[in-house]
């Protein structure tokens, strides 16, 4: 294997920052000016889990059976399971590289906890509980890292009002990650090297309203106005140092799993379902209450939902759910009526929303796992879905589960630079195109079941 690929994953990095402000980022600008670049359409849903696994397997969320971080367990009302590396059944890029006789280094790619064997070295991702757990493969790598750099930092708590502590924590985590990356880059054998920096996502969720003048909570002259851009400038410097450690046989891919944009607010989906007569609660709470703690009268409930960056709506079907009331023969009719109602929801001032409703079996060629009946993107994802109940109206100015200024955008970014063939070309791609492109560059046959197209002809 004569070529190598270094993948620099920037979780949630949007074109509006990386491309439109590229003059502030000289190392990224050099890659852009000499490579393929552009927007990359993320998967549905465009969230960290499943998006990174979609990217490295070349399979969509339906095939993976991953529709978010948490999932219903069967058709239970209250039981759920959390996505981990054990949930991944499809081969990853590093699996293909290992089968071809190569070595990989995989750093913080979600979800890679708990670690699994590979031909190479792996450090698990942000879902790792803490550094006391086994978080590396081989296990001896953990001792090596701790002896050289102290404990590895997996994530920070970003939904907090203590912005100074958040900012300090993000930089401490990111600096530690790049120290470890540089060590592995120069001390371990590899043909494929990939890392994901989750700090990009965390700083945007924590500080977007301070930067974006269009944000409804923006305050001119605030002390955090340049925090996000300053962090990107720091990342650009670190990425430049990584590039300097590579040779002419190494292609560089800078990529995000999805984009980011300002949050306009949160829409209280379960409050709305109650008012539509579709969700029946025995007693309406006087303060915000999570769906899991509601006293729901399932014998009179047709639908309920989970909140998040998108809404997952579930129907209560007879013979499927424990206390289902929608007759199986009426399922599609009830679902279509609900789609029509959801699509007609307007904003707090009566403004029309660009809401998208996805029916998983119609959207994905294969649907595995516990998928919701409906996936709802309120107003092109500008409005979060608030699952909690106990508000006076359906519209919240802020997130219902803690401070959060940004939402996810469908379009992420990519920059692919081949030092042996510098060529500037702007092209829009799909997240499914990433795995075939990397395999093609490494001269590894692209499996027929991968649906994406390689950038390399």
C-alpha positions in Angstrom: 0.0 0.0 0.0 2.0 3.0 -1.3 -0.4 5.7 -0.4 -1.7 7.0 3.0 -4.7 9.0 4.0 -5.0 11.4 7.0 -8.6 12.3 7.9 -9.1 15.3 10.1 -12.7 15.1 11.4 -14.2 18.4 12.6 -17.5 17.5 14.2 -20.2 19.9 12.9 -18.0 22.3 11.0 -20.1 24.3 8.5 -19.2 25.9 5.2 -20.2 29.3 6.5 -17.1 29.3 8.7 -14.6 27.0 6.9 -15.0 28.3 3.4 -16.5 31.8 3.8 -13.8 32.8 6.3 -10.9 30.8 4.8 -8.6 33.8 4.7 -8.4 33.5 8.5 -7.2 29.8 8.2 -4.1 29.7 6.1 -3.5 25.9 6.3 -7.1 25.1 5.4 -7.0 27.7 2.7 -4.0 26.0 1.1 -5.8 22.7 1.1 -8.9 24.3 -0.5 -6.9 26.1 -3.1 -5.2 22.9 -4.2 -7.9 20.2 -3.7 -11.5 19.1 -4.1 -13.7 20.9 -1.7 -17.3 21.9 -1.1 -20.4 21.1 0.9 -21.1 17.5 1.8 -24.7 16.4 2.4 -24.9 14.5 5.6 -27.1 11.5 6.3 -30.6 11.5 7.8 -30.6 12.3 10.6 -27.6 14.7 10.4 -26.3 14.1 13.9 -23.0 12.8 15.3 -24.3 9.3 15.8 -24.9 7.9 13.2 -23.1 10.3 10.8 -19.5 9.4 11.4 -20.3 5.7 11.1 -22.2 6.3 7.9 -19.0 8.0 6.6 -16.6 5.3 7.5 -18.8 2.3 6.5 -20.3 3.7 3.4 -23.8 2.6 4.6 -26.8 4.7 5.5 -28.5 4.9 8.9 -31.2 2.5 7.8 -28.6 -0.2 6.9 -26.7 0.5 10.1 -29.9 0.6 12.2 -28.8 3.8 13.9 -31.1 6.8 14.1 -29.5 8.6 17.0 -27.6 8.1 20.2 -30.6 6.4 22.0 -33.2 4.0 20.6 -36.4 2.3 21.8 -35.9 -1.3 22.8 -38.4 -3.1 20.6 -41.8 -1.5 21.0 -41.5 -0.7 24.7 -42.8 2.6 26.0 -40.0 3.2 28.4 -37.0 0.9 27.7 -34.2 2.1 25.5 -30.6 1.3 24.5 -27.6 3.5 23.8 -25.6 3.2 20.6 -22.0 2.0 21.1 -19.3 0.5 19.0 -20.9 -2.9 19.7 -24.0 -1.7 17.8 -21.9 -1.5 14.5 -22.2 -4.6 12.4 -20.9 -3.2 9.1 -17.2 -3.1 8.1 -15.4 0.2 8.7 -12.6 1.8 6.6 -10.0 0.5 9.1 -11.4 -3.0 8.7 -10.9 -2.8 4.9 -7.4 -1.4 5.4 -6.5 -4.2 7.8 -7.8 -6.9 5.3 -5.6 -5.3 2.6 -2.6 -5.7 4.9 -2.4 -2.1 6.1 -2.4 -0.4 9.5 -4.7 2.2 10.9 -4.8 4.7 13.8 -8.3 5.7 14.8 -8.8 8.5 17.4 -12.1 9.5 18.9 -14.4 8.5 16.0 -18.0 8.2 17.3 -19.0 5.6 18.4 -15.8 3.6 19.1 -16.5 2.8 22.7 -15.9 0.1 23.9 -12.8 -0.5 21.8 -12.6 -3.5 19.4 -9.6 -5.1 17.8 -8.1 -3.8 14.6 -4.9 -3.9 12.7 -3.4 -0.8 14.3 -4.3 1.4 17.2 -7.5 2.9 18.5 -8.6 5.4 21.2 -12.4 5.5 21.8 -14.7 8.5 21.5 -16.8 11.0 23.5 -19.2 8.3 24.8 -16.4 6.8 26.9 -17.6 7.2 30.5 -14.1 8.2 31.8 -10.4 7.4 31.6 -10.7 4.6 34.2 -12.4 2.5 31.6 -10.6 0.5 28.9 -10.5 3.0 26.1 -7.7 1.8 23.7 -6.8 -1.0 21.5 -4.4 -2.6 22.2 -5.0 -2.1 25.9 -1.3 -1.4 26.5 -1.8 1.9 24.5 -3.7 3.3 27.5 -0.7 2.9 29.8 1.5 4.4 27.1 -0.7 7.5 26.7 -1.2 8.0 30.4 2.6 7.8 31.1 3.3 10.4 28.4 0.3 12.7 28.6 -1.7 11.9 31.7 -5.4 11.0 31.3 -7.0 11.4 27.9 -10.0 13.8 27.8 -13.0 12.5 25.9 -15.6 15.3 26.2 -16.7 18.4 28.1 -20.1 19.3 29.5 -21.2 21.9 27.1 -24.8 22.7 28.3 -23.7 25.0 31.0 -23.9 28.7 31.9 -20.3 28.7 33.1 -18.8 29.8 29.8 -15.3 30.5 31.1 -15.1 26.9 32.5 -16.5 25.5 29.2 -14.0 27.4 27.1 -11.1 26.3 29.3 -12.3 22.7 29.2 -12.6 22.7 25.4 -9.0 24.0 24.9 -7.6 21.6 27.5 -9.4 18.6 25.8 -8.3 19.7 22.3 -4.7 20.4 23.2 -4.4 17.0 24.8 -6.0 15.3 21.8 -3.5 16.9 19.4 -0.6 16.0 21.6 -1.7 12.3 21.4 -2.4 12.6 17.7 1.1 13.9 16.9 2.6 11.1 19.0 0.7 8.4 17.2 1.3 10.0 13.8 5.0 9.8 14.3 5.5 6.7 16.5 3.0 4.1 15.1 2.8 2.5 11.7 -0.3 3.6 9.6 -1.7 3.7 6.2 -5.0 5.2 7.3 -5.2 7.8 10.2 -8.4 9.3 11.3 -9.4 11.5 14.3 -12.5 13.5 15.2 -12.3 16.6 17.3 -15.6 16.9 19.1 -14.6 20.3 20.5 -15.8 22.0 17.3 -19.4 20.8 18.0 -19.1 21.8 21.7 -17.9 25.3 21.2 -20.6 26.0 18.6 -23.4 24.7 20.8 -22.0 26.7 23.7 -21.1 30.0 22.0 -23.0 30.4 18.7 -25.4 33.1 20.0 -22.4 35.3 20.9 -21.0 35.2 17.3 -24.1 35.2 15.0 -25.7 38.5 14.6 -28.8 36.9 13.2 -29.3 34.8 16.4 -32.3 35.9 18.4 -30.3 36.0 21.6 -27.2 37.8 20.1 -25.9 40.8 22.1 -23.6 43.2 20.3 -20.2 43.8 22.0 -20.4 40.7 24.1 -17.0 39.3 25.4 -17.4 35.9 23.6 -18.0 37.3 20.1 -14.7 35.9 18.6 -14.5 32.7 20.6 -15.6 30.3 17.8 -13.4 31.9 15.1 -10.5 32.0 17.5 -10.9 28.3 18.1 -11.0 27.5 14.4 -7.8 29.5 14.0 -6.2 27.4 16.7 -7.4 24.2 14.9 -6.0 25.5 11.6 -2.6 25.9 13.3 -2.7 22.3 14.7 -3.8 20.8 11.4 -1.0 22.6 9.7 1.5 21.0 12.1 0.0 17.6 11.3 0.3 18.2 7.6 4.0 19.0 8.1 4.5 15.6 9.7 3.2 13.8 6.6 4.8 13.1 3.2 3.9 13.5 -0.5 2.3 10.1 -0.5 -0.3 11.2 2.1 -3.7 12.6 1.0 -5.4 15.0 3.5 -9.1 14.9 4.1 -10.7 17.5 6.3 -14.3 16.7 6.8 -17.3 17.3 9.1 -20.2 15.0 9.8 -22.8 17.7 9.4 -23.0 21.5 9.6 -24.3 23.9 12.2 -26.5 27.0 12.3 -28.2 29.2 14.8 -31.1 27.8 16.8 -34.3 29.8 16.4 -35.9 28.0 19.3 -37.4 24.7 20.4 -40.9 23.4 19.4 -42.7 21.5 22.2 -43.8 18.4 20.2 -45.4 16.5 23.0 -47.3 19.6 24.1 -48.6 19.9 20.6 -49.6 16.2 20.4 -51.5 16.7 23.7 -53.4 19.7 22.2 -54.1 17.7 19.0 -55.7 15.0 21.2 -53.1 12.4 20.1 -51.2 12.2 23.4 -53.2 11.7 26.6 -51.7 12.4 30.0 -53.4 11.7 33.3 -52.3 15.0 34.7 -50.6 17.8 32.9 -47.4 18.8 34.8 -47.0 22.3 36.3 -43.3 22.4 35.5 -41.2 21.1 32.6 -41.2 17.3 32.8 -39.5 14.7 30.6 -41.7 12.2 28.7 -40.3 9.4 30.7 -41.8 10.9 33.9 -45.2 11.7 32.5 -48.2 9.8 33.6 -49.4 8.8 30.1 -52.8 7.2 29.5 -51.7 4.7 26.8 -55.3 3.5 26.4 -56.2 6.8 24.9 -52.9 7.8 23.3 -52.2 7.6 19.5 -48.7 9.2 19.3 -45.8 10.5 21.4 -42.4 11.8 20.6 -38.8 12.2 21.6 -37.0 15.5 21.5 -33.6 16.4 20.2 -32.2 18.1 17.1 -35.0 16.3 15.3 -38.2 14.8 16.5 -38.8 11.1 16.6 -42.5 10.4 16.6 -44.0 7.0 17.5 -47.5 5.7 16.9 -49.3 3.5 19.4 -50.4 0.5 17.2 -52.6 -2.3 18.2 -50.8 -5.6 18.3 -47.4 -3.9 18.2 -47.2 -1.6 21.3 -48.2 -3.2 24.7 -51.4 -1.0 24.9 -51.7 0.0 21.2 -55.0 1.5 20.1 -54.5 2.3 16.4 -55.8 -0.7 14.4 -53.1 -2.2 12.2 -55.3 -1.7 9.1 -55.5 2.1 9.9 -51.8 2.6 10.5 -50.9 4.2 7.2 -54.0 6.4 7.2 -53.3 7.6 10.7 -49.6 8.2 9.8 -50.5 10.2 6.7 -52.9 12.3 8.7 -50.2 13.0 11.3 -47.7 13.8 8.5 -50.1 16.4 7.1 -50.6 18.0 10.5 -46.9 18.1 11.3 -46.1 19.6 7.9 -48.7 22.4 8.4 -47.2 23.6 11.7 -46.3 27.3 11.6 -43.9 29.4 13.6 -44.8 31.6 16.6 -45.7 34.5 14.4 -47.6 32.4 11.9 -44.7 32.2 9.5 -44.5 29.2 7.2 -41.9 26.6 8.2 -39.9 24.4 5.8 -40.6 21.3 7.8 -39.5 17.9 6.5 -41.1 14.6 7.6 -39.4 11.3 6.8 -41.0 7.9 6.8 -38.0 5.6 7.4 -39.2 2.6 5.3 -39.9 4.9 2.4 -36.6 6.8 2.8 -34.0 4.0 3.2 -33.6 1.0 0.9 -33.2 -1.1 4.0 -34.4 -0.4 7.5 -32.8 -2.2 10.4 -33.2 -1.7 14.1 -35.7 0.3 16.1 -36.6 3.1 13.8 -39.3 5.7 14.6 -42.5 5.9 12.7 -41.7 9.5 11.7 -38.5 11.6 11.7 -39.4 15.3 11.7 -37.1 18.3 10.9 -38.9 21.4 12.1 -38.3 24.4 9.8 -35.3 22.8 8.1 -33.8 21.9 11.5 -33.7 25.6 12.7 -36.1 24.6 15.5 -35.2 21.8 17.9 -37.7 19.4 19.1 -38.5 19.8 22.8 -39.8 16.5 24.3 -40.6 17.9 27.7 -44.1 18.9 28.8 -45.2 21.7 31.2 -45.0 24.9 29.2 -47.5 27.6 28.5 -47.1 27.4 24.7 -45.4 25.4 22.0 -42.5 27.7 21.3 -39.4 28.1 23.5 -36.7 30.7 23.0 -34.0 28.3 24.4 -33.4 24.6 24.6 -35.4 22.6 27.1 -32.5 20.5 28.4 -29.8 23.1 29.1 -28.1 26.0 27.3 -27.6 25.3 23.6 -27.2 28.0 20.9 -26.9 26.0 17.7 -28.7 23.3 15.8 -27.4 20.9 13.2 -27.4 21.7 9.5 -27.8 19.1 6.7 -24.7 20.3 4.9 -21.3 19.5 6.3 -17.9 20.2 4.5 -15.0 18.3 3.0 -11.6 19.2 1.6 -9.6 16.5 -0.2 -6.0 17.3 -1.0 -3.7 15.0 -2.9 -0.2 16.4 -2.8 0.7 14.3 -5.9 -2.1 15.8 -7.9 -3.0 19.3 -6.6 -6.2 20.4 -8.3 -8.7 23.0 -7.2 -12.3 21.9 -7.9 -15.5 22.8 -6.0 -17.9 19.9 -6.0 -20.9 19.0 -3.8 -20.8 15.4 -2.5 -22.7 13.1 -0.3 -21.4 11.6 3.0 -21.7 8.2 1.4 -19.0 9.3 -1.1 -16.3 9.5 1.5 -15.6 5.8 2.1 -15.3 4.9 -1.6 -13.0 7.9 -2.2 -10.6 6.8 0.6 -10.6 3.2 -0.5 -9.9 4.2 -4.1 -7.0 6.4 -3.1 -5.5 3.5 -1.1 -6.1 1.3 -4.1 -8.4 -1.0 -2.1 -11.4 -2.4 -4.1 -14.6 -0.6 -3.3 -17.3 -3.1 -2.2 -20.3 -3.2 -4.5 -22.7 -2.6 -1.5 -21.3 0.9 -0.9 -23.8 3.3 -2.5 -21.5 6.4 -2.7 -19.2 7.5 -5.6 -15.5 8.0 -5.4 -14.1 11.5 -6.1 -11.1 9.8 -7.7 -11.8 8.7 -11.3 
